[in-house]
Amino acid sequence: MSDPVLQWREDGVLRLTLNRPERSNALGPDIVEALLTAVTAAPAEGARLIALQGEGKHFCAGFDLGDLDDLSDGDLLLRLVRIETLLQAVHHAPVPTVALARGAAMGAGADLVAACRYRLVVGGARFAFPGAGFGIALGTRRLAARIGDGPALDLVAGGRRIDQDEALALGLVDRVITEDGVAAELARLCAMADRLESGTLATVAELTLEDGRARDMAALVASASRPGLKDRVARYQDEVRRAREQRGRQS
């Protein structure tokens, strides 16, 4: 099987590509652990900017539930904890992180976008934060820091999808660019980081972010450890499937 995350370094930029396009780059354990290792090691290896992108048409379809039948509540809880650990590592990285979102960025994939310091749409993208639909508190504080408490509550409680125009208006993303503009934008962001030596860059990153890691992890574990996690996820999957089938009949 191919590497779950592809790595490419050039001129201080580390580009990490989620490499499971056949599953719309959903966050299975292989991708999560590979991303976490790469993000954690990047500053010491000389990266001045970390860029996250998805192979194929989509950025990331969220939490990979392809093997749900084989998982216990405890297995699901551990996977969610590791995803939150990854999101915290991205959000609090001592060098800037940038999401290059295209296609679908759903659930934990949308949370991965929100965790990045810079958030760009390449061409077109859509976003949704459906975790509350199966009782999971994941990424809500980070989302609220990006777009405000009221809009964050609307997106999390409602679970609706938004396109790149609404994401831009809300502040979830910073800019919409073309594929041809990616290299120039990454060079611009990397040049901003290069103005500061690494220790100062890390200090600035720390001082400009609220550190809510302990609270976020506690909230996630409390929400996920309620009995019946697997059943809640399965019911949510059934609801999504029925809604999709209904839309298909109506079209």
Protein Blocks (a to p, Z undefined) as FASTA:
>chain_A
ZZfbdcddeehiacdddfbfknoopacfklmmmmmmmmmmmmmnopabdcdddehjbfbe
cjafklmmmpcfklmmmmmmmmmmmmmmmmmpcbdcddddehjaehjlmmmmmmpmbdcd
ehiacdddfklmnopaehklmmmmmnojklmmmmmmnopacdfklmmmnomambdcdfkl
mmmmmmmmmmmmmmpcfklmmmmmmmmpccfklmmmmmmmmmmmpghklmmmmmmmmmmm
mmmmmmmmmZZ
